[in-house]
Amino acid sequence: MSKKHTEIKFEDALEHQLLSSEGGFERGIAAQFDKTRAMDAVVLIDFIKATQEKHWNALQAIHQERVEKVILDDLEKEINAKGLLNVLRHGFKCFGRTLHVAYFTPNNSMNPQTLADYQNNRLTVTRQLHYSEKSPLKSLDTVLSLNGLPVVTIELKNPMSGQTAVQAIQQYKHDRDPHELIFAFKKRALVHFAVDPDQVFMTTRLAGHKTFFLPFNLGNNNGAGNPLASDGSYKTAYLWNEVLPRDSLLDILGRFMHLQETEKKIVTAKGIRTERKETMIFPRYHQLDVVRQLVDDTRNKGTGHNYLIQHSAGSGKSNSIAWLAHRLSVLHDAQDQKIFDSVIVVTDRLVLDQQLQKTIYQFEHKQGVVKKIDEDTKQLVDALASGTPIIITTQQKFPFVAETLEKINKDRENSLQLAIDTHGKRFAVVVDEAHSSQSGENVAELKYVLNKSGIKEAVPVYQAERGQNESEEVIEAMLKRGRQPNLSFFAFTATPKYKTKKLFDTPGKTGESPFHLYSMRQAIEEGFILDVLKNYIHYAAYAKLIQMCEDDPLVKRKRTAKELARFLSLHPTNIEQKTEVIIEHFRTHVRHKIGGKAKAMVVTESRLHAVRYKQAFDKYIKTKGYTDIKSLVAFSGSVDDPKLPGQSFTEVGMNQGIKEKELPDKFASDDYQVLLVAEKYQTGFDQPLLHTMYVDKRLSGIQAVQTLSRLNRTCTGKEDTFILDFVNKAEDIFTSFKPYYEDTPVEPLVDPHHLYELQHNLLEPAVFFEAEIDEFATIYFKPRLKETVHDHGKMNGVLDLAVERFKALPQPEQEDFKSKCVSFRNLYGFLAQIIPYQDSDLEKLYIYLRFLLTKLPRRKADNFISVEDEVNLSYYRLQKISEGQIDLTPKEANPLKAPSDVGTGTPDEEVQLSQLIDLLNERFGTDFTPADQLFFDQISKEAMQDRHLQQAARVNTVDDFKYLFDKAFEGLVIDRMDGNTEIFNKLMRDDDFRALVTDDLLHKVYNALKVNINAKQF
């Protein structure tokens, strides 16, 4: 019987596909492999002879029969110095002549010679290659070589004969000596695959037992692994069908792989040492797939399309952007016409600037391909005017391009005038973080700068079609909002908003946006990020407020409720108890993690909260005498604490002079363990040592995902994360995270006609009239050369007419009108980017309302009672409510909601202060009656009179005192059971309630006894 289930049959299948016409390989001869040089010198020399005959003949004339050895020796020296990848791309020098060992895909087909050179590449597949002189019996299952130089090794395993890719990985780690030349980092094989019929893993560096393999799988149902093969074959057949065939492998070697160099400064006793690390980057499957899909779709469809790439943290987004930007900058269509004149990368990340420049330099090997705009708008103008292939900038610079261009040309002669000519030009815009940069007027200005000629050419067409005598400036302002036929947007984000998915709507494989998805779920399951919700604890604060004032004033419900909640959150008892929990939890459960380098972040409600927390942290640490924990605080500006009149607090001052720019590096050092933040470092902060987060702030939606995801970065020794949340419940966090765990669902697009309904409703109250809108627009859109010193006053005069009419409206009608103004402004700014309204009346109304809203008076502040003088905190206790994992796999995500008519709010109703206090106490779980409070007060009083407890408090810590108090407590409760049977029964039946009450009274009695003891001593 034939052994169809063995590993050799698996090797046969891979080899058969690569040797086919689709694979493009030829069979290698194992016996020709030179173990000393770790290459097939016969194939290599034949390639040089065939493709560079003149160089070969010249060198042969000099070196005669030694020519092959001379060439191979020089090749090895160059590889040892620069690495194989560099030599493959750029060749090597041999006695003044540059010899090439490979030719890569040309960007276009206009040069027949480059195409012929490319076709002359010889790719070979060699099975059971004996590679070692030291261990001649050892062999590799499969080696792929380019012109005799080994570039890929593959170990295949077959579960049917008892082994999987896991055994292949172990074989690479323990049975493949990294000192063997074929495995030498950078010098020979560039990537190593461990393969079975179900999964693929890869690494670019063998390092014995420290070798780290990455998954190289398609993903299955938005998670890890691979789906069933559509043809009923191997799940991993994509490796030899899509990735390793001739054209694909050459494309990866020529346009994807690169050497990434990073530097890390380490503080030592002798000073600062710089540690440099090199990593050979081979694209992960989703990176390879997204770049190729975007390139193919753009080549087929041309410009004018918006693509959304929803890639999770841990996806390697920076490399994906660098590869995509480079490919788009050299992309040609079927007619060999360059598709984009320039690629604009919009980002706020300095790291991406540097990485993109270094990566693309390895591909192009020439300066000037990438221009970073890091000084002023003049740089951007120069780069656009000179046609720089790739420009890295922020979006905020585009509104100042026209003004900057005017200033530059002011003192120049006509022949030296600088111009940005967009006529017939096409641009790709790659957006690093989609939802942070595609709103407001900046994106409209970007579109205008990059398609000024096209927009100006469209103005007379619009006027002819509409038969209107509208000004060119109004029409230009309207046209620049929509999609531009010469621009394509490629937007990356892990957390798309509703508007993001609707703006970047080119459909992907599912027929809807996003165009490409690498989900949070897959990134977690593949181990590229950590599951931050795996260890989640929720603490709740149980508290009771009591009213101090004798009268019961009427107060504004919403505002006073917020003030009461703020009073509780800022109360010293609240912050001090949470500080104790945080510090003791960190020292007990966190400090030893990541080899003793684990760090934590405390997310606070406001800047004042951050100040109070910092003070509480420093006080508690000093009181306890702890030397193993120090904190830093991060907040903007200066903070005035009403409890300390005349004092202001700044981040630098509270951090003992550490400057704002220095803070990330200081926090990364061994000197500091905890970072207290208020609206800083909650997005974009990348600190892999961040292990635990203490949350004392309400979080929801994208903010919750982005904040908690600061913990998900991986590093050596980091195996888990931890969240202790004082505010948010597990079900609320689930609701926030679930839409971003896999594909993000959204509601259908809002009805486009809704804008016209809003327009009609805004004109109904007669606060303003169409003639006033036209008059304002005439002044606002007046050409720069026709502007006068009186224009600003006239614009204010027109708006003031509406402001006075608005003031005459009753308060409810004012709120309703203002709400509709806000709704129209927001909705038009969004929909005009998607729907070609081409209605100048809507554009003029939008501009008018933008400025009218700035002048409409705000709702008058109501008479307000300061709650701090009216209430007091009579009871407070923190209690753990839940602990465990928040599992995101079950249930469906709720679709992200479309914009609605959300206005400026409804008037605040009046309620009695006592009613609000009762509501807040109910929220915090303390529905004690005065009789209940009296019951506990009497128990406390009797406990304090107990001589045994007095003596115990004198000589014991609170923990030791607890043992005696627990025994005494039961007797005290039983003695008073007739006084309040309801509370007695609750204490006896409800263990949690009993533990809560006992613990509260324990501290109250112990602290009171200690005060009495200390008072008697003095």
N, C-alpha and C positions, 0 to 999 in steps of 0.2 A: 504494500500500500504506500502511495506517495505521501510524503510528510508535508501536507499543505498548511499545517498550523505552525510551522517553525519560523524562527526569526529570519532565516535566509530568504523565505518567500516574501517577507516584508521588504527586505533589501531589494529583491528582484523588482517589486512594484515601483519603488522609488527610482531605481536605475532605468527601468523601462520608460518611464515618463520623461526623464531628463534626456534620454537618448533619442526620443521621438523628435519629429520636426517642430513640434510646439516647444519642446524643451531646449533644443538648440545646442546640446552638449555632444561631445564625442567621448568614446571610452578611453580612459587613461591606462597606461601600461605601468603597473606597479613596479616591475623590475627596473624601469628607467629612473626611478626616484633616487636622487642623490641624497643619501642620509646625512652626509657631512654638511652640505649646503641647504638641506631641507627644501629642495625644489626639483622639478624635472627640467634639467638644463637643456636636454635635447629639444623639447618643445619650445623653450624660451629662445634659444639660439635660432631655431628655424623661423620663429616669429620675427625676430629682428632682421634676419636675412631677407624675408619676404616683404617686409613693410618699409625697411630703411636701407635699401641696397647701396645707395651712395655712401652712407656712413660706414656700412660694413666693409665695403671695398677699400675705403680710405684707411680704416683701422687695420684691415688685413695687410695692406701694403706696408704699414709700419711695423706690425708685430708678427707677421707671418703665421707660423703654426701656433704661436702663443696667443693669438687674438681672442679665442674663446675664454681662456683663463683670465686674461686682462679684463675683458668685459665683465665676467662674473665676479672677479675680485672687486672691481670698482662698484658694481651693483651692490654687493654685500656691504661695502663700506658706507655707501649712501643710505642703504636701508638701516644700518646700525645707527647712523647719525640722525636721520630724519623720519624714519618709520616707513613701513611698507605702503601705507595708504597714501602718504605724500608722494612717494616714488611712483606708484601706480598712476597718479593724476598728473604729475609734472615731469616725470622722467628723471634721468640722472646724467651727470657729466662723465664722459670718458675721453680723456685726451682732447679736451676742447670741443667735443661734439656731444650734443644732447641726444641721448637715446631714449626712446619710449618703450615701456614694457606693457602698455595697454592704451587703447583709444576708447573714449566714451561717447555716448550719444550726442551728436551735434544738436544745437538748439533749433536749427532749421536745415532744410535739404538743398540749400542754394549752392553748396560747395560739393561737387561730386567726389573730390578726393577725400574729404573728411568722412563721407559715407562709406567709401571703399575701405578706408583705414579701420573704421568701426567694424565692418563685416569681416575683416581679417583676424579679429580676436579669436583665439582658440580656447574654448572652455571645456575642461575635461572632468569626468566623474570617474574616480578610481575606488574600487572596493578592496577591502582587507589590505590596506596599505601598511606595510612594515616600515616604520618611520625611524627606528632607533638603532644606532650602532651599539649602544650600551646594553639594550634589551631586545635582541633581534627577533624574539618570538612575539613581541607585542605588536598588535596591529589595530588600526582604526577601521570601523565598519565602512565609512564612506568619506572621501575627501574630494572637495570641489576646488579646482585650480583654474586660474586665469593666466593663460600663456605660460604654463608651467609653474607658477607661483601659487602655493596653497593659500586659499582665502577662507574656506569653510570646512569645518570638520563636523561629522554627524555620528552619533552613537544611537543605534536603533534597538528598541526592546519590544518584546512581544508578550502580552499578558497570557496568550494561549500556551506559552511554554514557561510561564511562571515569573516573568519579569516585566516591569513597567519603566516609564521614564525616570522614576525615582531611583531605580538601580543604575540607569545611565548617568544620572547626576552623581551618584556615589562613585561610579567608575571614574568619572572625570576628576573628582575630588581626591580619590585615594590611589588610583592606579595610573594616572596620567601625570608624569613628572613635568611641572611647569618649566623646569630648566632645559628640557628637550627643546631644540631649536624650533621645531614645528609649532610648539605651544608658546614660544617666547612672545611676551606682550609687545605689540606694535610691529614685531619683526617678521612674523609669518602669518599663520592663520588668524584672521581678524574676528571671527565669531565661531562659537561652538554650540551645536544644537543637541539636546537630549530629547528623543522622540519615541513615542509609542503610537498606536492607532487612535488614541483618545486625546492626548495632550502633547504640547511642545513647550520646551523651556530653552532659554539661551543665555549665554554669557560671553563677554568679550575679553575676559581675563581669567586665566587659571591661576589659582593661588593655593593649591592644596586644599586642606579642610576649610579654609576661609573663602573658598570660591563661592560666589553668590550668583544663582541663576534666577532669571526673570521669566515669568510666564509669557509665552508668545502664542496666545490663543485668540480665537475670534470673539469669544464671549457668547453666553447662552442665556436667552431670556433676560437680557440686561445684567446678567451676573457672570461669574467666572466660567471657564470651561469652553467646550465646543458643542454646537448643535449636531444633530444627526446629519450626515452627508445627504445632499439632495439626490445624488445618484446611487445611494445605498452602499457606498464604498467607505473608505476610512474617513473618520471625522477630521483627521489631520492632513488629508490630501491637499489642502490649500497650500501647504508648505512647498510641495514640489510642483503644484499646478499654477500657483500665483506668485510665490515669493522667490523661488530659486531658479526658474527658467532663465535662459541666457539674457534676454533683454531686461528682465526685472532685476536680476542680480547686478548687472552692469550699472543699471540706474541707481541702485542702492549704494554701490561702491563709489559712483561718481557724484551723486547728488544728495546723499543722505548721511552716510557714515562720516563722523568727524571726531577729532580728539578734543575733548573738553578739559580745560585746565582751570582749576579753582585754587584760590589762596585763602589760607586761614591763619590769622594772627593768634599766637598762643603766648600768654604771659608766663614767664619762668622767673626763677630767682636771679638769673643773669640778665634779664631783660625780655624784650618781645622777640619771639622767634616766629618766622613765617614758614608755614607748612604748605607745600605745594602738592597737589594731587592731580593725576592725569586719569581720565576715564575715556575709554573708547565707546562712543555712542553708536549703537545700532538701533534703528527705529523699532519701537514696539508695533505690534500689528495694527492697532487702531491709529497710530500716527502715520504709518505708511499708507493705510487705507484712506484716511481723511484727506491727505495731501493729493493723492492720486485721483480721488473722486472729484475734488474741487478743481483740479487742473483739467480733467477730462470734461467736466460739465462746462467749464469756462471756455475751453477750446471749441466745444460744439455749439454753445449758445452765444458766445461773445459777451459784451458788457451790458450793464443795466440791470444786474440781478443782486439780490441781498441774501447772503447765506448766514445761517446761524449754526455755530459749532458748539454744542453743549457738552463740554468735557469737564469732568470732575477735577477737583484738586487731586494731585497725584498723577495726572495724565501726562505730565511732561509738556505742558502748554507752551513754554518758552521755546523749546526745540521745534514744536509743530509750527509755531509762528515763523521762526527763522527759516525752516525748510519751505514753507508756503510762500513767504515773501521772496525768497530767492527764485523759486520756480516761476512765480508770476512775473518777475522782472525780466525773464528771458523767454517767456511763453510766446509761441507763434501759432497761428491758425493753419488750416489746411492749405491756404494759399501762400504760406510762408510770410505772412504779414505779422509784425509784432503786435500783440494784442494790447499791452499796456505800455505807455510811455514812462510812467513812474509808478512806484508802489509806495503808498503812504502808510506807515505803521503808527497808529495812534496809541500811545501808552503813557503812563505816569511812572513806570518802573525803571529805575536806573540799571537794575540787574539785566533787564531785557536789552537795553541799549548796548551794553558791553558784550553780552553773549551773542547777540545777533551779528554784531560787527566781526567778532572773532570767528564765528561759524562760517559766515559767507566768505571771509577772506580765504579760508581753507579751500573753498570751492573755486573761487575766481583767481586767487593769488595776485590780486592787484588792488591798489588803493583807489578811493573815490567812488566805489560802488555804493557804499552806505554813508549817509550823512546824518549825524545826530544833531538835532536842533536843541541846544542846551543853554543858549545865551539869550537871544532876543529874536523878534520877528524878522529882522533883517536877514538872519541866517536862513529862515524859511523862504523868504523872497528870493534870495540868491539860489537856493537849491532848486526851487520850482522853475526859475528863469533859465537855469543851466541844464535842466532835464536830468538831474541826479536820479539814477535808477531806483534807489531805495532811500526814503527819507523817514527818519524816526522823530516824531514830534508829539506835543500835546495838542489837543483840539482847541484849547483856549487861545492859541496864537492866531488862528485864522481870521477872527473879526478885525484884526489890526493890519491885515496884509495890504489893503488898498491905501490906508493912511501911510503905512511905512513906505510903500512904493512911491507915493507922492513926495515924501520927504527925501528919499534917495535921489529922485530925478530933479528935484528943485534946483540944484546948483550944477546940474550936468548939461553938457552940450547935447544937441539932438542926436548926434551920432553915437553918443555914449549912454543914451537913455536905456534904462532897464525895463523889460516888459515880460509879463507872464502870458505867453500866447497859448490859449487853450483850444484854438481852432483846430478841429480834427484830432485833438489829443484825447487819450483815454487813460483813466487812472484806476488803480486798485487801492482800496482803503481797507487795511487790516486793523481791526479794533481789538485791543488787548482785553478790555473788560466791557462788554456790550452795554449793560444797563447803566453804567456810570457815565457814558459819554454820548448817548444818542437822544438827548432831550434838549429843549430850550433853543435859543437862537444860534448857539455855536455851530451846531450841525448844519443849519441852513447856510451859515456863512462859509463853512467848508465846501458845501456843494456849489455855492456861487463862485468861490475862488477857482475851483477845479472845472467849472463849466460856464465861465462867464460868456465866452463867445457863443455857445449854444443857446444860452438863455436870452442873450440880446437878439440873436437871430429869430428866436421864437416869438418875440414881442410883436412885430408887425403882422405875423401870421395870426396871433390871437386877436389883434385889433381888427383885422380884415374879417375874421370869422364872426366876431361879436358885433361888429359895426358900432363899437363904442369909442368914445374919444377919451379913453382913460390914459393917465400919464404912464410913460414907460417905466418910471420908478416903481409905481404900485404893481404893475404887471410883473416886473422882475422880482420884486419881493414875494409875490405869490408863487411864481414859477420855481423859485429856488427851494421851496419847501418840499416839493414832490421828488419823485425818483428821476434821476438824471440818466439819460441813455448812454453817457460815456463813462459812468462810474459804476463799479461793482464793490459792494461791501462784504467783508468776510469777518464776522463778529464772533469772538470767543467768549464764553462765560460758563460757569458751573451752575449759576442760579438765575436763569432768565425770568424777568418779570413778564406780565401780560403784554405790555407794549413791545417788549423785546421780541417775543415770538411772532407778533403780528407785523412788526417792521421788517424782520429778517425771515421772510416766509417762503423762500425757495424750498420746495418739498424734497425730502430725502427718501429713503427706501420705504417708509411707511406711507408715503403720499402726503405727508404734512411736515411742517417745521418741527424739530430741527433737521437741518440737512444731514448732520452726522451726530451720533450720540456715543459718548463713553460715560457710563453712569457712575454715580457715587457708589451704588451697590457693587458694580464690577470692580471699581478701584479698591474697595474694602476687601472683597472676597479674594482679589489677587494680591493683596498685601501691600499696595502702594500707598494707602493711607490707613489710619487706624479708625475703628468704629468708636466714635466719641461717646455714643449713647450706651455702650456696653456696661459701664459701671456708673449708674446715675442714682443719686440720693436726693430726696426732697425733704427739706425741713420746713415746718410751719411754725409761725410765731403765734402763741396764744397770749392774748393781752386783753386788758380791760381799762378803759378810760373812764374817769369820773368827772362830773361837772363841778367846778369850784365856785362859780358865781351863783348868787341867790336867785336872780331873775333868769328868765329863759328866753333870750332874745331871738328874733327872727333873723335867719341868715340865708345867704344864697346857697342852694343845695350843692351844686357841682363844685363851686370854688371852695366852699368850706369843707366838703368831703375830701377834696385833694389836700387841703391844708391839714386836716386831721390826720390823714394817712402820712403826710410828710412829717408832721409833728412826731408821730410814732416812729417813723423810720429814722429820724435824726435824734431821737431820744438817747441820751447816754447809755441807758440800760440796754437798749436794743443793740447799739453798736458795740458796746463792751462785751456783751454775751456772745455776739457773733464773732467778734475778734478772738475771744477765747476759744470758741469752737474751731475757727479756721487755723489758728496757730497750733493748737494741740493736735488737731487732725493732721496737719502738715508734718509735724514732728514725729507723730506716731506711724502714719500710714504712707507718707509721700517722700520724705527726705531721703530715704535709702534707695529709692528707685533710680533707674538709669545709672547705676554705679555710683550713687550718692550725688548725682548732678541734677536731679529733677527740680523743676521750677513750677511755680504756680502763679495764676493771675486771679485777682479779685475784681469783679466787674461791679461797679457801684452805680447808683441811680443818678448822681449829679456831681458837679465839681465840689460842692460843699460837702457831700457825702464822702468824696475821696479825701478831702482835707481832714474831716473828722476821723475817718478810718486810719489815716496815716498817724494822727496823733494817738489814737487808741492803740495801734500796733506798737509804736515806739514806747508808750507807757507800759504796756503789758510785758513786752520783752525785757525792758529795764527792770521792772518789778520782779520778774521771774529769774533774772540773771542769765537769760539764754544768750549764748554766743554763736549758736549754729543757725540762726535765721535773721536775715536783714531784709528790709523792704525798700522799694522805690515807689514813687507815686507819679502818675502821668495825667496832666490835665492842661488845658489851654488857658492863657491869660492869667489874671489875678483874681482871687476870690476873697470877698469880704465876709467874715463870719459875724452875724448879728449878735452872737453871744460875746464877741470880743471887739467892741467898737474901737475904730481907729487902727485895727490891725488888718493887713492884707497878706495873703499867702500866694506864693507862686511855686510852680513845679521845681524850678532851679533852687529856690530858697529852701524848700522842704527836703530836697535831695542833696543838701550840703554842697551846693555849687556845681553839681553835675549839669552840663549843658544839655539842651534838648536833643541835639544831634548825637551826643555821646551816650545817651541813655540806652539805646539798644545794645551797644557793645558792653556797657557796664553791666547791664542785666545778664548778658551772656557769660560774664565772668563768674568765677567761683565766689565772689564777694557778696552777691545778692541772690535771694531765692524767691522772693514774692514781689509781684508788680501790681500795684493798686491803680486801676484805670477809671477814667470818666470820659467816655466818648473819644478815646484814643486807643490805638493798637488793637481795636476790635475787628478790623478788616485789614487784609494785606500784610499782617505782621507774621513773619515766618521765623519762628524760633523752635526748632525740633525738640529742645530740652523741656519745652512747656508740657507738663504732664497733667496738671490738675487745675480746674477752674472752680472758683467759688463765686456764685452768681447772686447778687443782691439787687437785681434790677428786672423789671418786667421786660421780657423779650418775646417777639413773635415774628412769624414770616421769615423773610430773607435775613433780617437782622439777627434772629435766633440762630439760623444756619451759619451765617458768616462768623458770628461771635464764637459759638461753641466749636466751630471747625478750626479755630486757632490751635486746637489740641491735636489735630489729626496727622501732623507731620511725623514721619518715621525717622529713626536714627538708631545706631547700634546700641543695643541694650534696652530700648524702649519697647515694652511688650504690651502695655495697656495704657489707658487714660482714666481720669476720674472727674466727675462733676458733682459738686455739692451745691444744690440750688435752694435758696431761702425763699424764693418768690414764685417760680413757675412750677406748675404741676406737670407730671409726666405726660398726661394726655394732651396738654397744650404744646409741649415740645414735639410730640409725635405729629400733631397737626401741622406744625411749622416745617418739619423735616420731610414729611412724606412726599410732597409734590416734587422734591428735588432728589429723591432717592433713585428714581429711574427716569423715565420720560416725563416731562412736566406738562400736565394737561391744562388747557385754558378754555374759557368760555368763548362762544362765537363772537365775531367782530360786532361791535356796537353798530346799530342802524345808522348809516351815513346821513339819512334825512333828519336825524335828531338835531343836527346843527341848525337846520333851518327852523325847526320848532323853537329852539332856544333863541335864535335871532328874532323871531316874531314876538316871543314872550318878553324879551328885553326892551323892545320898542313900545310895548303896550302901556307901561306906566308913565310914558312921556317924560322920563328923566332926561333923555337926550333925544335928538332928532337926526335924521339922515343927513340933513344939510350941515349939521355940526360935525358929523363924522367926516363928511367930504372936506369941510374946511380944515379940520385938524390934519387929515391925510395930505392935503395940498401943501401945508407947511412942513409936515414931517418928512415927506418924500421929495422936497425941493432939492434939486441938484446942488452939490457942494459949492460950485462956483456962483450960484445965485443966492446963497444964504446971506441973511442980513443979521445985524445985531438985535433986531426987534423980534426975530422969529420965536425965541424962547418965551418971551412975554406973551405973544399972540397964542401960542399953544396952551399956556396956562390960562389965558383968558377964556378960550373955548371950553376947556375942562371945567373951569369954575362955574359956568352956567349950569352944568349938570350937577355939580356938587351942591349948589344952593337948592336945586329942586329935590335932590336926594334928602337933604336935611329936613325938608318940609313933610316927608313921608312919615307915617306912624312907624314906631320901632319895629313891629313885626314885618311890615312891608319893606323896610330898609334891609333887614336881614335876608328876606327872600330875594330881593333884587341883587344884593351883593353876592349871594350864593349862586345865582344864575350867571352873573358876570364871571365868577371864578370857573364855573363849569364850562362856559363857552371858551374861555381862554385856554384851559387845559385840553379840552376835547379837540379844538381846532389845531392846536400845536401838535397833537398826536395824529389825528386823522388826515391832515393835509400832507403828511409824509407818505400816506398809503393810498389815499383815494384822490384821483385827479379832479378835484372840484373845479379848478380854473375859474373861480368866481371872485372877481376883484372886490365885490361888496363884502364878502366874508373876510378877506384879507384886511380891508380898511377897518372893519369892526373889531377885528382881533387886535390890531395895533392901537386903536382908540381905547379899548378896554384895558389893555396892558398898562397904559399910563393913567387912565381914570381910576383904576383900583388903588394906585399909589396915593391918590388924593382924597378918596372917600374917607370920611372920618370913621375912626374905630368906635365900637360900642363903648359908651361911657362906663367907666369903672363904677361899680356899685359900692355903696358904703360897706366897709368890710371890718369885721371884728377879728382882731388877732387872737387865734385860738390858744396861743401859748399861755395867755393870762386867764383863760376860761376853763381849761381842762388840766387834768393831771393823770399820770399813769399809776394805777393802783395794783396792777397785776401783770406779770410778763413771764413767759416761759417758752423756750425753744424745744421742739420735739421732732424727732425723726418720724416721718410719715410713711415713706416708701423707700425701698432700696432694690436695685436690680437692673436689668437691661430693658431699654425701650426698643422693642423689636419692630422694625420698619417693614418687615415682609408682608404681614397680613393687611387686609382691607385695601380699598382703592383710595387714591389721593383725591382730595377735593380740587376741582379746576380753579385756576387763578381767575379772579373776578375781573370783568371788564370795567372801564371807568364809568362812573355813574354821576348823577347830579348831586354830588356831595358839596355842601356849601360851607358857610362859615359858622354854623352852629345855631342852636335854638336858644331863646332867652332862658336865663337861669331862674328857676322857681324858688320861692322862699319857703323854708321849713324851720321848725324850732330846733335850736341847737341840741336839746336833749334827745330829739328824735334821731338826729344824725349820729350822735354818740351811741345810741342803742343799735343802730344799723351797723356801725363799725364794729362794735363789740360782738354782734352776731356773726359778722364776717370772720372775726378772729376766734370764734368758738367759745366765748365766755358769756353765757346767758345766765349768770348768777343773779339771784334776787338779793335784795338787802338782807333778807333772813339768812340766805346762804353765806353771804359775806360775814354776818354776825357770828354764825356757827364756826367758821374758820378762825375769826378773830379771837373768839373765846378759847378755842383749842390752843392757839398760839400763846395766849396769855397764861393759861394753865401750864403749858409746857415750859414757859420761861420761869415759872415759880417752882418747878421741880428741882430739888437740890441735887439729885443724881445727874440730871442733865446739865445743871450749872457747873458741877465739878467736871463733867466730861468735856464740856466746851472749853474749860480753862486749860486742859492739858492735852487735848487731842486736835488733830486736823479735822476738817469737815468730813473727809472720807471715813475716818475712824469714828467720829461722832455719829455718823449715819447708822451704824450698827445698833447703838443704844436707842437712838431716836425712833427707828422703825419699830422696835419692840414697845416703846412707850406710846407710839402713835395709836396703835390699835386699841389700847386701854382707854386712852383719852376719847377716842371716837365712840366707843361702847358706852362710856359714862354719859355721853350727851345724845345718845340715840333717840331718846324721847323728844328732845328739843327740835329735831328736824328729820323725820323718818325718811323723807324723799331723798335727801342728800346722803343719809346714812346707807340706804339701800343701794344708791348709785356707787358709793365707795366700796361696798362689799361685793357687788356683782361685776363692776367694770374695772378690770385690772389696769387698763391703760389710764383710766381716769384717776384711779387710786394712786398709781405711780406718779402721775403728773402732780396731783395735789400734795402727796407726801414729799416729793422732791422740792416743790415750791416752799412748803412750810419748813422743811429742813433748813434751807438756806436762810429763810427769814428769821427763824428762831436762833440759829447758830450765830448769825451776824449780830442780832440784837443782844444776845448774851455776851458776845465778845466786846461790844461797845460798852456794856455795863461794867464788865470786868476791867477794861482799860480805864474807864472813868474813875473807878474806885482806887486804882493804883496811883492816880494823880491827885 
